[in-house]
Amino acid sequence: MRILLAEDEIHAGEYLVKGLGENGLLVDWVRNGLDVIHQTASIDYDLVILDVGLPGLDGWEVLRRLRPAQTMPVLFLTARDRVEDRVKGLELGADDYLIKPFAFSELLARVHVQLRRGKQQELEVLSLADLEVHLLRRRVERSGQRIDLTAKEYALLLLFMRRKGEVLSRTLIAEQVWDMNFDSDTNVVEVAIRRLRAKIDEPFDTPLLHTVRGFGYVMEQRP
């Protein structure tokens, strides 16, 4: 699942990006309202987490511009706890409303609820050959055997499973999974690929994660 986080407070933004990423979610982070408009125009997000108090265009105005053209769920974050403000957000088209300060566990629970209700709610299991990723339980199985992955390995596998059959470059993988610009002197991608293969491929007869020399990697079933 890919989420757009709109939060202008640096500490809060970094905290949320880290926490959501550790739970297997891909997060793009912007710090003003105009960037929300631009990002949602070019990227199909599964959820927008929108702080009301953004500079430039505030959350209210951003939501006015998003609706009704954009139908992805929107979760409002705000320090305003008045009933009138909550009603206003819901009337503008917000799907949920969370008042600061909040517990991260509550935010994560609300995020999962909205993702299940969103456009991809029908996808509870991603599968390729005998490999299955159960999204709601965050459980990975191959040939009926459970495979335990770290948070990064799980995020990496999700990226490949959501884009199976597509060759992914090391640059793209680094950006999506580690939120970093690719450095040719860094072998973090290769190391992660090697560790993931050791768990999902090597114990089994048929490899699914393949290297495409000079281009990157692809997850697919080959004859």
C-alpha positions as CSV (number, residue, x, y, z in Angstrom):
1,M,0.0,0.0,0.0
2,R,1.3,3.5,-0.8
3,I,0.4,6.4,1.4
4,L,0.9,10.1,1.1
5,L,1.6,11.9,4.4
6,A,1.1,15.6,4.5
7,E,2.7,16.9,7.7
8,D,4.7,20.1,8.1
9,E,6.2,19.3,11.5
10,I,9.6,17.7,10.9
11,H,9.7,15.6,14.1
12,A,6.2,14.3,13.6
13,G,6.7,13.6,9.9
14,E,9.9,11.6,10.5
15,Y,8.2,9.7,13.3
16,L,5.2,8.7,11.2
17,V,7.3,7.8,8.1
18,K,9.5,5.5,10.2
19,G,6.6,3.9,12.1
20,L,4.4,3.3,9.0
21,G,7.4,2.0,7.1
22,E,8.2,-0.5,9.8
23,N,4.7,-1.8,9.3
24,G,5.2,-2.5,5.6
25,L,3.7,0.6,4.2
26,L,5.3,2.8,1.5
27,V,5.1,6.5,2.5
28,D,5.7,9.6,0.5
29,W,6.0,12.7,2.8
30,V,5.2,16.3,1.8
31,R,5.1,19.4,4.0
32,N,2.7,21.7,2.3
33,G,-0.7,21.7,0.6
34,L,0.4,22.4,-2.9
35,D,2.6,19.3,-2.9
36,V,-0.4,17.2,-1.9
37,I,-2.3,18.5,-5.0
38,H,0.7,17.8,-7.3
39,Q,1.5,14.4,-5.9
40,T,-2.1,13.1,-6.0
41,A,-2.4,14.3,-9.6
42,S,0.4,12.0,-10.8
43,I,0.4,9.1,-8.3
44,D,-2.5,6.8,-7.4
45,Y,-2.3,6.6,-3.6
46,D,-4.2,4.2,-1.4
47,L,-4.6,6.7,1.4
48,V,-3.8,10.3,2.2
49,I,-2.9,11.3,5.8
50,L,-3.6,15.0,5.9
51,D,-2.6,17.5,8.6
52,V,-5.1,20.3,8.8
53,G,-2.6,23.0,9.7
54,L,-0.4,22.9,6.5
55,P,1.3,26.1,5.3
56,G,0.0,27.6,2.1
57,L,-3.1,25.6,1.4
58,D,-4.4,24.3,4.7
59,G,-6.0,20.8,5.0
60,W,-9.5,22.2,4.5
61,E,-8.6,23.7,1.1
62,V,-6.6,20.7,0.0
63,L,-9.5,18.4,0.6
64,R,-11.9,20.8,-1.2
65,R,-9.6,20.5,-4.3
66,L,-9.2,16.8,-4.0
67,R,-12.9,16.0,-3.8
68,P,-14.7,14.8,-5.8
69,A,-12.1,14.2,-8.5
70,Q,-10.0,12.0,-6.1
71,T,-11.7,9.1,-4.3
72,M,-8.9,7.7,-2.2
73,P,-9.5,7.7,1.6
74,V,-8.3,10.7,3.5
75,L,-7.5,10.6,7.2
76,F,-7.3,14.1,8.9
77,L,-4.8,14.8,11.6
78,T,-5.4,18.0,13.6
79,A,-4.9,19.6,17.0
80,R,-8.4,21.1,16.8
81,D,-10.8,19.1,18.9
82,R,-13.9,21.1,18.5
83,V,-17.0,19.2,17.3
84,E,-17.5,21.9,14.6
85,D,-14.1,21.2,13.1
86,R,-14.6,17.4,13.0
87,V,-17.9,17.9,11.3
88,K,-16.4,20.3,8.8
89,G,-13.7,17.8,7.9
90,L,-16.2,15.0,7.4
91,E,-18.6,17.2,5.4
92,L,-15.7,18.1,3.1
93,G,-15.1,14.4,2.4
94,A,-12.6,13.2,5.0
95,D,-13.0,9.5,5.8
96,D,-11.7,9.7,9.4
97,Y,-10.4,12.3,11.9
98,L,-7.7,11.9,14.5
99,I,-6.9,14.5,17.1
100,K,-3.3,15.3,18.2
101,P,-1.7,14.1,20.3
102,F,-2.5,10.5,19.5
103,A,-1.1,7.0,20.1
104,F,0.7,5.6,17.0
105,S,-1.1,2.3,17.6
106,E,-4.4,4.1,17.1
107,L,-3.3,5.8,14.0
108,L,-2.0,2.5,12.5
109,A,-5.4,0.8,13.3
110,R,-7.3,3.6,11.6
111,V,-4.9,3.5,8.6
112,H,-5.6,-0.3,8.2
113,V,-9.3,0.3,8.4
114,Q,-9.2,2.9,5.7
115,L,-7.0,0.8,3.5
116,R,-9.4,-2.1,3.8
117,R,-12.2,0.2,2.8
118,G,-10.3,1.7,-0.1
119,K,-10.1,0.6,-3.7
120,Q,-7.8,-2.4,-3.0
121,Q,-9.8,-3.8,-0.2
122,E,-10.6,-6.9,-2.2
123,L,-6.9,-7.8,-2.3
124,E,-6.3,-9.7,1.0
125,V,-3.8,-12.2,-0.5
126,L,-1.0,-11.6,-3.0
127,S,0.1,-14.8,-4.7
128,L,2.6,-16.0,-7.3
129,A,3.0,-19.7,-7.9
130,D,3.0,-21.3,-4.4
131,L,4.1,-18.1,-2.7
132,E,1.4,-16.2,-0.8
133,V,1.5,-12.9,1.2
134,H,-1.5,-12.5,3.5
135,L,-1.8,-8.7,3.8
136,L,-4.1,-8.4,6.8
137,R,-2.1,-10.9,8.9
138,R,1.3,-9.9,7.4
139,R,2.0,-13.6,7.0
140,V,4.2,-15.0,4.2
141,E,3.9,-18.7,3.1
142,R,5.4,-20.8,0.4
143,S,4.1,-24.3,-0.2
144,G,2.2,-24.0,3.0
145,Q,5.3,-23.2,5.0
146,R,5.4,-20.0,7.0
147,I,8.4,-17.7,6.2
148,D,9.5,-15.2,8.8
149,L,10.8,-11.9,7.4
150,T,12.1,-8.7,8.9
151,A,10.2,-5.4,8.3
152,K,12.5,-4.4,5.4
153,E,12.4,-7.9,3.9
154,Y,8.6,-7.8,4.1
155,A,8.5,-4.3,2.5
156,L,10.8,-5.5,-0.3
157,L,8.7,-8.6,-1.0
158,L,5.5,-6.5,-1.1
159,L,7.1,-4.2,-3.6
160,F,8.0,-7.2,-5.9
161,M,4.6,-8.9,-5.4
162,R,2.7,-5.8,-6.2
163,R,4.7,-5.3,-9.4
164,K,5.4,-8.9,-10.3
165,G,6.5,-9.4,-13.9
166,E,8.0,-5.9,-13.9
167,V,11.8,-5.3,-13.9
168,L,12.7,-3.1,-11.0
169,S,15.9,-1.1,-10.9
170,R,18.2,-0.9,-7.9
171,T,17.5,2.9,-7.8
172,L,13.7,2.3,-7.7
173,I,14.0,-0.3,-5.0
174,A,16.2,1.9,-2.8
175,E,13.8,4.8,-3.2
176,Q,10.7,2.8,-2.4
177,V,12.0,0.5,0.4
178,W,14.7,2.6,2.1
179,D,13.5,6.1,1.0
180,M,17.1,6.9,-0.1
181,N,18.8,8.1,-3.2
182,F,20.7,5.3,-4.8
183,D,24.5,5.4,-4.2
184,S,26.5,3.2,-6.6
185,D,28.9,2.5,-3.7
186,T,26.1,1.1,-1.5
187,N,25.3,-2.6,-1.7
188,V,22.2,-2.4,0.6
189,V,19.9,-3.5,-2.2
190,E,22.0,-6.5,-3.2
191,V,22.4,-7.6,0.4
192,A,18.6,-7.4,1.0
193,I,17.9,-9.3,-2.2
194,R,20.3,-12.0,-1.2
195,R,18.7,-12.4,2.2
196,L,15.2,-12.4,0.8
197,R,16.1,-15.1,-1.7
198,A,17.6,-17.2,1.0
199,K,14.2,-17.3,2.6
200,I,11.7,-17.4,-0.2
201,D,13.6,-19.2,-3.0
202,E,16.6,-21.3,-1.8
203,P,14.6,-23.8,0.3
204,F,12.3,-24.5,-2.7
205,D,12.6,-26.1,-6.1
206,T,11.6,-23.1,-8.3
207,P,13.1,-19.6,-7.9
208,L,10.8,-16.7,-8.3
209,L,13.1,-13.7,-7.7
210,H,15.4,-13.3,-10.7
211,T,18.3,-11.0,-11.6
212,V,18.0,-9.2,-15.0
213,R,21.6,-8.3,-15.7
214,G,22.2,-4.6,-16.3
215,F,18.7,-3.7,-15.4
216,G,17.6,-4.9,-12.0
217,Y,15.4,-7.6,-10.6
218,V,12.0,-9.2,-11.4
219,M,9.6,-11.4,-9.5
220,E,7.9,-13.9,-11.8
221,Q,7.3,-17.6,-12.4
222,R,9.4,-18.9,-15.3
223,P,9.0,-22.2,-17.2
